[in-house]
Amino acid sequence: MLWFLILLAVVAVVAYKFRVPLMARLLGQSEARVQRAIDKKKRS
């Protein structure tokens, strides 16, 4: 059970680190467009 929690934490960290390429691929948008949208949300 503990290995599952560790694996889940590692997957979450990797997904956060590569969130822009992952979101771009899932949404079918360019990485630059996704990055601008994330930056816009951070500013407001």
C-alpha distance matrix in Angstrom:
0.0 3.8 5.5 5.2 6.7 8.9 10.0 10.8 12.8 14.6 15.6 16.9 18.9 20.3 21.2 23.0 24.8 26.0 26.6 30.3 30.3 27.4 29.3 32.6 31.4 29.9 33.0 35.5 37.1 38.0 35.9 38.8 39.0 35.3 35.7 38.8 37.1 34.3 36.9 39.0 36.2 35.7 39.4 39.8
3.8 0.0 3.8 5.3 5.2 6.3 8.6 9.9 10.8 12.5 14.3 15.5 16.9 18.6 20.0 21.3 22.9 24.6 25.4 29.1 29.3 26.8 28.8 32.0 31.2 30.0 33.0 35.5 36.7 37.3 34.8 37.6 38.0 34.4 34.3 37.5 36.0 32.9 35.3 37.6 34.9 34.0 37.7 38.4
5.5 3.8 0.0 3.8 5.5 5.1 6.0 8.5 9.8 10.5 12.1 14.1 15.4 16.4 18.1 19.9 21.0 22.4 23.6 27.2 27.0 24.6 26.9 29.9 28.8 27.9 31.2 33.4 34.7 35.2 32.7 35.6 36.3 32.7 32.7 36.1 34.9 31.9 34.3 36.8 34.4 33.6 37.3 38.2
5.2 5.3 3.8 0.0 3.8 5.4 5.0 6.1 8.6 9.9 10.4 12.2 14.3 15.3 16.2 18.2 19.9 21.0 21.6 25.3 25.1 22.4 24.4 27.6 26.4 25.1 28.3 30.7 32.2 33.0 30.8 33.8 34.1 30.5 30.8 34.1 32.6 29.8 32.5 34.8 32.2 31.7 35.5 36.2
6.7 5.2 5.5 3.8 0.0 3.8 5.4 5.0 6.2 8.7 9.9 10.5 12.4 14.3 15.2 16.5 18.4 20.0 20.4 24.2 24.6 22.0 23.7 27.1 26.4 25.1 28.0 30.6 31.7 32.4 30.0 32.7 33.0 29.3 29.3 32.4 30.9 27.9 30.4 32.6 29.9 29.1 32.9 33.5
8.9 6.3 5.1 5.4 3.8 0.0 3.8 5.4 5.1 6.2 8.7 9.9 10.7 12.4 14.2 15.4 16.6 18.5 19.5 23.2 23.5 21.3 23.4 26.6 26.0 25.2 28.2 30.5 31.4 31.7 29.0 31.6 32.3 28.7 28.4 31.7 30.6 27.4 29.7 32.2 29.8 28.8 32.5 33.5
10.0 8.6 6.0 5.0 5.4 3.8 0.0 3.8 5.4 5.1 6.2 8.6 10.0 10.6 12.1 14.2 15.4 16.5 17.6 21.2 21.0 18.6 21.0 24.0 23.0 22.3 25.5 27.6 28.8 29.2 26.7 29.6 30.4 26.8 26.9 30.3 29.2 26.3 28.8 31.4 29.2 28.5 32.3 33.3
10.8 9.9 8.5 6.1 5.0 5.4 3.8 0.0 3.8 5.5 5.1 6.1 8.7 10.0 10.4 12.2 14.2 15.4 15.7 19.5 19.7 17.0 18.9 22.2 21.5 20.3 23.2 25.7 26.8 27.5 25.2 28.0 28.3 24.6 24.9 28.1 26.6 23.8 26.5 28.7 26.3 25.8 29.6 30.4
12.8 10.8 9.8 8.6 6.2 5.1 5.4 3.8 0.0 3.8 5.5 5.1 6.3 8.7 9.9 10.6 12.4 14.3 14.9 18.7 19.4 17.2 19.0 22.3 22.1 21.3 24.0 26.4 27.0 27.3 24.6 27.1 27.6 24.0 23.6 26.8 25.5 22.4 24.7 27.1 24.7 23.8 27.5 28.5
14.6 12.5 10.5 9.9 8.7 6.2 5.1 5.5 3.8 0.0 3.8 5.4 5.2 6.2 8.5 9.9 10.6 12.3 13.8 17.3 17.5 15.7 18.1 21.0 20.6 20.4 23.3 25.3 25.9 25.8 23.0 25.6 26.6 23.1 22.7 26.1 25.3 22.3 24.4 27.3 25.3 24.3 28.0 29.4
15.6 14.3 12.1 10.4 9.9 8.7 6.2 5.1 5.5 3.8 0.0 3.8 5.5 5.2 6.0 8.5 9.8 10.5 11.5 15.1 15.0 12.7 15.1 18.0 17.4 16.8 19.9 22.0 22.8 23.1 20.6 23.5 24.2 20.7 20.8 24.2 23.2 20.5 23.1 25.7 23.8 23.3 27.1 28.3
16.9 15.5 14.1 12.2 10.5 9.9 8.6 6.1 5.1 5.4 3.8 0.0 3.8 5.5 5.1 6.1 8.6 10.0 10.0 13.8 14.6 12.4 13.9 17.3 17.3 16.5 19.0 21.5 22.0 22.4 19.7 22.3 22.6 19.0 18.9 22.1 20.8 17.8 20.4 22.8 20.6 20.0 23.8 24.9
18.9 16.9 15.4 14.3 12.4 10.7 10.0 8.7 6.3 5.2 5.5 3.8 0.0 3.8 5.5 5.1 6.1 8.7 9.6 13.2 14.2 12.9 14.7 17.6 18.1 18.0 20.3 22.5 22.4 22.2 19.1 21.3 22.3 18.8 17.9 21.3 20.6 17.3 19.3 22.2 20.4 19.2 22.9 24.4
20.3 18.6 16.4 15.3 14.3 12.4 10.6 10.0 8.7 6.2 5.2 5.5 3.8 0.0 3.8 5.4 5.0 6.1 8.2 11.4 11.5 10.4 13.0 15.4 15.4 15.9 18.5 20.2 20.3 19.9 16.9 19.5 20.8 17.5 16.9 20.5 20.2 17.3 19.5 22.5 21.1 20.3 23.9 25.7
21.2 20.0 18.1 16.2 15.2 14.2 12.1 10.4 9.9 8.5 6.0 5.1 5.5 3.8 0.0 3.8 5.5 5.2 5.5 9.1 9.6 7.6 9.7 12.6 12.7 12.6 15.1 17.1 17.4 17.5 14.9 17.6 18.3 14.8 14.8 18.3 17.4 14.8 17.5 20.2 18.6 18.4 22.1 23.5
23.0 21.3 19.9 18.2 16.5 15.4 14.2 12.2 10.6 9.9 8.5 6.1 5.1 5.4 3.8 0.0 3.8 5.5 4.9 8.5 10.3 9.2 10.3 13.2 14.4 14.3 16.0 18.3 17.8 17.6 14.5 16.6 17.3 13.7 13.0 16.3 15.5 12.4 14.7 17.5 15.8 15.1 18.8 20.3
24.8 22.9 21.0 19.9 18.4 16.6 15.4 14.2 12.4 10.6 9.8 8.6 6.1 5.0 5.5 3.8 0.0 3.8 5.7 8.1 9.4 9.6 11.4 13.5 14.6 15.5 17.3 18.9 18.1 17.1 13.7 15.6 17.1 14.0 12.7 16.2 16.3 13.3 14.9 18.2 17.3 16.1 19.5 21.7
26.0 24.6 22.4 21.0 20.0 18.5 16.5 15.4 14.3 12.3 10.5 10.0 8.7 6.1 5.2 5.5 3.8 0.0 3.8 5.6 5.8 6.2 8.6 10.2 11.0 12.3 14.2 15.4 14.9 14.0 10.8 13.4 14.9 11.9 11.3 15.1 15.2 12.9 15.0 18.1 17.5 17.1 20.4 22.5
26.6 25.4 23.6 21.6 20.4 19.5 17.6 15.7 14.9 13.8 11.5 10.0 9.6 8.2 5.5 4.9 5.7 3.8 0.0 3.8 5.8 5.1 5.8 8.3 9.9 10.3 11.7 13.6 12.9 12.7 9.8 12.3 12.8 9.3 9.3 12.9 12.2 9.9 12.7 15.3 14.4 14.5 17.9 19.5
30.3 29.1 27.2 25.3 24.2 23.2 21.2 19.5 18.7 17.3 15.1 13.8 13.2 11.4 9.1 8.5 8.1 5.6 3.8 0.0 3.8 5.5 5.3 6.0 8.6 9.9 10.4 11.6 10.1 9.3 6.1 8.5 9.3 6.3 6.3 9.9 10.0 8.5 11.0 13.6 13.6 14.1 17.0 18.8
30.3 29.3 27.0 25.1 24.6 23.5 21.0 19.7 19.4 17.5 15.0 14.6 14.2 11.5 9.6 10.3 9.4 5.8 5.8 3.8 0.0 3.8 5.6 5.0 6.1 8.6 9.9 10.2 9.5 8.5 5.9 9.4 10.7 8.4 9.1 12.7 13.0 12.2 14.5 17.1 17.3 17.9 20.7 22.5
27.4 26.8 24.6 22.4 22.0 21.3 18.6 17.0 17.2 15.7 12.7 12.4 12.9 10.4 7.6 9.2 9.6 6.2 5.1 5.5 3.8 0.0 3.8 5.4 5.3 6.2 8.6 9.8 10.3 10.6 8.9 12.4 12.7 9.8 11.3 14.7 14.0 13.0 16.0 18.2 17.7 18.6 21.7 23.1
29.3 28.8 26.9 24.4 23.7 23.4 21.0 18.9 19.0 18.1 15.1 13.9 14.7 13.0 9.7 10.3 11.4 8.6 5.8 5.3 5.6 3.8 0.0 3.8 5.4 5.0 5.9 8.1 8.1 9.3 8.0 11.0 10.3 7.1 9.5 12.3 11.0 10.5 13.9 15.4 14.8 16.3 19.4 20.3
32.6 32.0 29.9 27.6 27.1 26.6 24.0 22.2 22.3 21.0 18.0 17.3 17.6 15.4 12.6 13.2 13.5 10.2 8.3 6.0 5.0 5.4 3.8 0.0 3.8 5.6 5.3 5.6 4.9 5.7 5.3 8.6 8.1 6.1 8.9 11.5 11.0 11.4 14.3 15.8 16.1 17.7 20.3 21.4
31.4 31.2 28.8 26.4 26.4 26.0 23.0 21.5 22.1 20.6 17.4 17.3 18.1 15.4 12.7 14.4 14.6 11.0 9.9 8.6 6.1 5.3 5.4 3.8 0.0 3.8 5.6 5.1 6.8 7.9 8.2 11.8 11.6 9.9 12.5 15.2 14.6 15.0 18.0 19.5 19.6 21.2 23.9 25.0
29.9 30.0 27.9 25.1 25.1 25.2 22.3 20.3 21.3 20.4 16.8 16.5 18.0 15.9 12.6 14.3 15.5 12.3 10.3 9.9 8.6 6.2 5.0 5.6 3.8 0.0 3.8 5.7 8.0 10.4 10.8 14.1 13.0 10.7 13.8 16.2 14.7 15.0 18.4 19.5 18.9 20.9 23.8 24.3
33.0 33.0 31.2 28.3 28.0 28.2 25.5 23.2 24.0 23.3 19.9 19.0 20.3 18.5 15.1 16.0 17.3 14.2 11.7 10.4 9.9 8.6 5.9 5.3 5.6 3.8 0.0 3.8 5.5 8.7 9.9 12.5 10.6 8.9 12.5 14.1 12.4 13.5 16.9 17.3 17.1 19.6 22.0 22.3
35.5 35.5 33.4 30.7 30.6 30.5 27.6 25.7 26.4 25.3 22.0 21.5 22.5 20.2 17.1 18.3 18.9 15.4 13.6 11.6 10.2 9.8 8.1 5.6 5.1 5.7 3.8 0.0 3.8 6.9 9.2 11.9 10.4 9.8 13.3 14.8 14.0 15.5 18.4 19.0 19.5 21.8 24.0 24.6
37.1 36.7 34.7 32.2 31.7 31.4 28.8 26.8 27.0 25.9 22.8 22.0 22.4 20.3 17.4 17.8 18.1 14.9 12.9 10.1 9.5 10.3 8.1 4.9 6.8 8.0 5.5 3.8 0.0 3.8 6.5 8.4 6.7 6.9 10.3 11.4 11.0 13.0 15.4 16.0 17.0 19.3 21.1 22.0
38.0 37.3 35.2 33.0 32.4 31.7 29.2 27.5 27.3 25.8 23.1 22.4 22.2 19.9 17.5 17.6 17.1 14.0 12.7 9.3 8.5 10.6 9.3 5.7 7.9 10.4 8.7 6.9 3.8 0.0 3.8 5.4 5.4 6.5 8.8 10.2 11.0 12.7 14.5 15.7 17.2 18.9 20.6 22.0
35.9 34.8 32.7 30.8 30.0 29.0 26.7 25.2 24.6 23.0 20.6 19.7 19.1 16.9 14.9 14.5 13.7 10.8 9.8 6.1 5.9 8.9 8.0 5.3 8.2 10.8 9.9 9.2 6.5 3.8 0.0 3.8 5.4 5.2 6.1 8.6 9.9 10.6 12.2 14.2 15.6 16.6 18.6 20.5
38.8 37.6 35.6 33.8 32.7 31.6 29.6 28.0 27.1 25.6 23.5 22.3 21.3 19.5 17.6 16.6 15.6 13.4 12.3 8.5 9.4 12.4 11.0 8.6 11.8 14.1 12.5 11.9 8.4 5.4 3.8 0.0 3.8 5.5 5.1 6.2 8.7 9.9 10.5 12.2 14.4 15.4 16.6 18.7
39.0 38.0 36.3 34.1 33.0 32.3 30.4 28.3 27.6 26.6 24.2 22.6 22.3 20.8 18.3 17.3 17.1 14.9 12.8 9.3 10.7 12.7 10.3 8.1 11.6 13.0 10.6 10.4 6.7 5.4 5.4 3.8 0.0 3.8 5.4 5.2 6.3 8.8 9.9 10.6 12.6 14.5 15.6 17.1
35.3 34.4 32.7 30.5 29.3 28.7 26.8 24.6 24.0 23.1 20.7 19.0 18.8 17.5 14.8 13.7 14.0 11.9 9.3 6.3 8.4 9.8 7.1 6.1 9.9 10.7 8.9 9.8 6.9 6.5 5.2 5.5 3.8 0.0 3.8 5.5 5.1 6.3 8.7 9.9 10.9 12.6 14.6 15.9
35.7 34.3 32.7 30.8 29.3 28.4 26.9 24.9 23.6 22.7 20.8 18.9 17.9 16.9 14.8 13.0 12.7 11.3 9.3 6.3 9.1 11.3 9.5 8.9 12.5 13.8 12.5 13.3 10.3 8.8 6.1 5.1 5.4 3.8 0.0 3.8 5.4 5.1 6.1 8.5 10.0 10.7 12.5 14.7
38.8 37.5 36.1 34.1 32.4 31.7 30.3 28.1 26.8 26.1 24.2 22.1 21.3 20.5 18.3 16.3 16.2 15.1 12.9 9.9 12.7 14.7 12.3 11.5 15.2 16.2 14.1 14.8 11.4 10.2 8.6 6.2 5.2 5.5 3.8 0.0 3.8 5.5 5.1 6.0 8.7 9.9 10.7 12.6
37.1 36.0 34.9 32.6 30.9 30.6 29.2 26.6 25.5 25.3 23.2 20.8 20.6 20.2 17.4 15.5 16.3 15.2 12.2 10.0 13.0 14.0 11.0 11.0 14.6 14.7 12.4 14.0 11.0 11.0 9.9 8.7 6.3 5.1 5.4 3.8 0.0 3.8 5.5 5.1 6.4 8.8 10.2 11.1
34.3 32.9 31.9 29.8 27.9 27.4 26.3 23.8 22.4 22.3 20.5 17.8 17.3 17.3 14.8 12.4 13.3 12.9 9.9 8.5 12.2 13.0 10.5 11.4 15.0 15.0 13.5 15.5 13.0 12.7 10.6 9.9 8.8 6.3 5.1 5.5 3.8 0.0 3.8 5.4 5.2 6.4 8.9 10.4
36.9 35.3 34.3 32.5 30.4 29.7 28.8 26.5 24.7 24.4 23.1 20.4 19.3 19.5 17.5 14.7 14.9 15.0 12.7 11.0 14.5 16.0 13.9 14.3 18.0 18.4 16.9 18.4 15.4 14.5 12.2 10.5 9.9 8.7 6.1 5.1 5.5 3.8 0.0 3.8 5.4 5.1 6.4 9.0
39.0 37.6 36.8 34.8 32.6 32.2 31.4 28.7 27.1 27.3 25.7 22.8 22.2 22.5 20.2 17.5 18.2 18.1 15.3 13.6 17.1 18.2 15.4 15.8 19.5 19.5 17.3 19.0 16.0 15.7 14.2 12.2 10.6 9.9 8.5 6.0 5.1 5.4 3.8 0.0 3.8 5.5 5.3 6.6
36.2 34.9 34.4 32.2 29.9 29.8 29.2 26.3 24.7 25.3 23.8 20.6 20.4 21.1 18.6 15.8 17.3 17.5 14.4 13.6 17.3 17.7 14.8 16.1 19.6 18.9 17.1 19.5 17.0 17.2 15.6 14.4 12.6 10.9 10.0 8.7 6.4 5.2 5.4 3.8 0.0 3.8 5.5 5.5
35.7 34.0 33.6 31.7 29.1 28.8 28.5 25.8 23.8 24.3 23.3 20.0 19.2 20.3 18.4 15.1 16.1 17.1 14.5 14.1 17.9 18.6 16.3 17.7 21.2 20.9 19.6 21.8 19.3 18.9 16.6 15.4 14.5 12.6 10.7 9.9 8.8 6.4 5.1 5.5 3.8 0.0 3.8 5.7
39.4 37.7 37.3 35.5 32.9 32.5 32.3 29.6 27.5 28.0 27.1 23.8 22.9 23.9 22.1 18.8 19.5 20.4 17.9 17.0 20.7 21.7 19.4 20.3 23.9 23.8 22.0 24.0 21.1 20.6 18.6 16.6 15.6 14.6 12.5 10.7 10.2 8.9 6.4 5.3 5.5 3.8 0.0 3.8
39.8 38.4 38.2 36.2 33.5 33.5 33.3 30.4 28.5 29.4 28.3 24.9 24.4 25.7 23.5 20.3 21.7 22.5 19.5 18.8 22.5 23.1 20.3 21.4 25.0 24.3 22.3 24.6 22.0 22.0 20.5 18.7 17.1 15.9 14.7 12.6 11.1 10.4 9.0 6.6 5.5 5.7 3.8 0.0
